[in-house]
């Protein structure tokens, strides 16, 4: 079971190799957090087989996911939903025919991915070109907001209520609309921020995210394996999805 994750996509991935250590006789030692939790294993495995998980994030499954990691995950997920194997090709094509977070056409550019990796935008804390690419794309599409006009805050973890809002914004990008049909019966719904209430109710009703003991825990930790599971469930459970063959062609 342990080796299955490492070998899932045709050999040991770079991320898994970096996360491994060697013992004295040369056998690989897989660190505990490089293996998904037992309750998450099967769904993580399925997501990897589908091609839904970036290779660089196929490790440290039990760690809190950061804002920039989730930006990479959702951009890769969107590329997957539209049938693209390359995130950069997807971003450039999508932006050439779509509107930004304010409903305005992106317009023409030789490569929108290169534009986002370059000087585009005002976030001063996205120092690495690839981070700028994913962070700026997720922002431009309206999925992840900045902490301010100039701060993206890439290394901060995401709370569960933030995850719910980002997942539903991601859903809207590829044509989905959804509003929960009933008021959530979660015992701690009063603790959910007003801006997240509709999204939390929607992800729970869609069985994309689950509570524990009748509570949602809006400020709770959202891990890398949980991020993978919720994206997989969004793909499997939401009405609009590549799984249902009703995502519009670009």
C-alpha positions in Angstrom: 0.0 0.0 0.0 2.8 2.5 0.9 4.6 1.9 -2.4 1.4 2.2 -4.4 1.3 6.0 -3.8 4.9 6.4 -4.9 4.5 4.3 -8.0 1.0 5.5 -9.0 1.9 7.5 -12.0 4.8 5.5 -13.5 7.7 5.5 -11.1 8.7 7.3 -7.9 7.7 10.9 -8.2 10.2 13.7 -7.6 8.3 14.8 -4.6 8.2 11.4 -3.0 11.9 10.9 -3.6 12.8 14.2 -2.0 10.6 13.3 1.0 12.3 9.9 1.5 15.4 9.0 3.5 17.7 6.0 3.2 18.7 3.7 6.0 22.1 2.0 6.4 21.5 -0.9 4.0 20.2 1.4 1.3 16.5 0.6 1.5 14.1 3.6 1.1 12.4 4.7 4.2 9.0 6.4 3.6 8.3 9.1 6.2 4.8 8.9 7.9 3.6 12.1 6.4 4.5 11.0 2.9 1.7 8.4 3.2 -2.0 9.6 3.3 -4.0 8.8 6.4 -5.8 5.5 6.3 -9.2 7.2 5.9 -7.8 9.3 3.0 -5.7 6.7 1.2 -8.2 5.3 -1.4 -9.4 8.7 -2.5 -5.9 10.2 -2.7 -4.9 7.2 -4.8 -7.9 7.8 -7.1 -7.1 11.5 -7.5 -3.5 10.7 -8.4 -4.6 8.1 -11.0 -6.9 10.6 -12.6 -4.1 13.1 -12.9 -5.7 15.6 -10.5 -2.8 16.1 -8.1 0.3 18.1 -9.0 3.4 15.9 -8.7 5.2 18.5 -6.6 2.5 18.2 -4.0 2.3 14.4 -3.8 4.0 14.3 -0.4 3.5 15.7 3.2 -0.1 14.7 3.0 -0.9 15.5 6.6 0.5 19.0 6.7 -1.7 22.0 6.5 -2.0 23.2 2.9 -0.8 26.8 2.3 -2.5 29.4 0.2 0.1 29.1 -2.6 -0.1 25.3 -2.6 -3.9 25.5 -2.8 -3.6 28.0 -5.6 -1.5 25.4 -7.5 -4.0 22.7 -6.7 -7.0 24.6 -8.0 -5.3 25.8 -11.2 -4.2 22.2 -11.9 -7.7 21.0 -11.1 -9.2 23.5 -13.5 -6.8 22.4 -16.2 -7.8 18.8 -15.5 -11.5 19.7 -15.7 -11.0 21.2 -19.1 -8.8 18.2 -20.3 -5.4 20.0 -20.3 -2.3 18.1 -19.2 -0.3 21.4 -19.0 -1.3 24.1 -16.5 0.5 26.8 -18.4 -1.3 25.9 -21.7 -4.6 25.8 -19.9 -4.1 29.2 -18.3 -3.0 30.9 -21.5 -6.0 29.4 -23.4 -8.6 30.0 -20.7 -7.7 33.7 -20.2 -7.6 34.4 -23.9 -11.3 33.5 -24.1 -12.6 34.3 -20.6 -13.2 37.2 -18.2 -11.4 38.1 -15.0 -12.6 38.3 -11.4 -14.3 41.6 -12.3 -16.1 40.2 -15.4 -13.8 42.0 -17.8 -12.2 40.2 -20.8 -8.5 39.4 -20.2 -7.7 40.2 -23.8 -4.9 39.1 -26.0 -1.5 38.2 -24.7 1.3 36.0 -26.2 1.1 33.8 -23.1 -1.1 34.7 -20.1 0.8 32.1 -18.0 4.1 34.0 -18.7 2.3 37.2 -18.0 1.2 36.0 -14.6 4.7 34.6 -13.9 6.2 38.0 -14.7 5.4 41.5 -13.6 1.6 41.2 -13.7 -0.3 42.2 -10.5 0.6 44.0 -7.3 1.5 41.2 -4.9 5.0 41.9 -3.5 5.4 38.6 -1.7 5.2 36.2 -4.6 8.9 36.1 -5.2 9.3 33.0 -7.4 8.0 33.1 -11.0 6.0 29.8 -10.6 4.4 31.1 -7.4 3.5 34.3 -9.2 2.0 32.2 -12.0 -0.2 30.2 -9.7 -1.0 32.9 -7.2 -1.8 35.5 -9.8 -3.9 33.1 -11.8 -6.0 32.0 -8.8 -6.4 35.7 -7.9 -7.3 36.8 -11.4 -9.9 34.1 -11.7 -11.5 35.2 -8.4 -10.7 32.0 -6.5 -8.3 33.3 -3.9 -8.3 36.9 -2.6 -5.2 38.8 -1.5 -4.8 39.6 2.2 -4.4 43.2 0.9 -3.8 44.9 -2.4 -0.1 44.0 -2.2 0.1 40.9 0.1 -0.9 37.4 -1.1 0.4 35.7 2.0 1.5 32.5 0.2 2.8 30.5 3.1 -0.2 30.9 5.5 -2.5 27.9 6.0 -6.1 27.8 4.9 -9.0 27.4 7.3 -11.9 25.1 6.5 -14.3 28.0 5.9 -11.8 29.6 3.5 -11.5 26.2 1.7 -15.3 26.0 1.3 -15.4 29.5 -0.3 -12.4 28.8 -2.6 -13.9 25.5 -3.7 -17.2 27.0 -4.7 -15.4 29.9 -6.5 -13.4 27.4 -8.4 -16.6 25.6 -9.3 -18.0 28.8 -10.7 -15.0 29.3 -12.9 -15.8 26.2 -15.0 -19.5 27.0 -15.2 -21.0 25.6 -12.1 -23.6 27.3 -9.9 -25.0 25.9 -6.7 -26.9 27.1 -3.7 -27.8 24.7 -0.9 -31.5 23.9 -0.8 -31.8 23.9 2.9 -30.4 25.7 5.9 -27.5 23.8 7.3 -28.1 22.0 10.6 -24.4 22.1 11.6 -24.2 22.8 15.3 -21.5 25.5 14.9 -22.9 27.3 11.8 -23.2 30.5 13.9 -19.4 30.4 14.1 -19.0 30.5 10.3 -18.2 33.9 8.9 -21.1 35.6 7.1 -19.1 35.6 3.8 -18.6 31.8 4.0 -22.1 30.6 5.2 -23.6 29.9 1.8 -20.4 28.2 0.6 -20.1 26.0 3.7 -23.8 25.0 3.3 -23.2 24.2 -0.3 -20.0 22.0 0.1 -21.7 20.1 3.0 -24.9 19.5 0.9 -22.8 18.4 -2.1 -20.8 16.1 0.3 -17.6 17.8 -0.8 -16.7 18.6 2.8 -18.0 16.9 5.9 -18.4 17.9 9.5 -17.4 15.9 12.5 -20.0 15.1 15.2 -22.4 17.5 13.5 -20.0 20.4 13.6 -18.1 22.0 10.7 -15.1 23.5 12.6 -14.8 26.6 10.4 -11.4 27.7 11.8 -10.0 24.2 11.8 -7.0 22.9 9.9 -7.3 22.0 6.2 -4.5 19.6 5.2 -3.0 18.6 1.9 -4.8 15.3 1.8 -8.1 17.0 2.7 -7.6 19.4 -0.2 -7.1 16.5 -2.6 -10.2 14.7 -1.3 -12.4 17.8 -1.5 -11.4 18.5 -5.1 -12.0 14.9 -6.0 -15.5 15.1 -4.4 -16.2 18.3 -6.2 -15.3 16.6 -9.5 -17.4 13.5 -8.5 -20.5 15.1 -6.8 -21.1 18.6 -8.4 -23.6 18.8 -11.2 -21.1 20.4 -13.7 -18.0 18.3 -14.1 -15.7 16.6 -16.5 -17.1 13.4 -14.9 -20.5 14.4 -16.3 -19.0 15.5 -19.6 -20.7 18.9 -19.4 -17.8 21.3 -18.9 -17.9 23.6 -21.9 -15.0 23.4 -24.4 -12.6 26.4 -24.5 
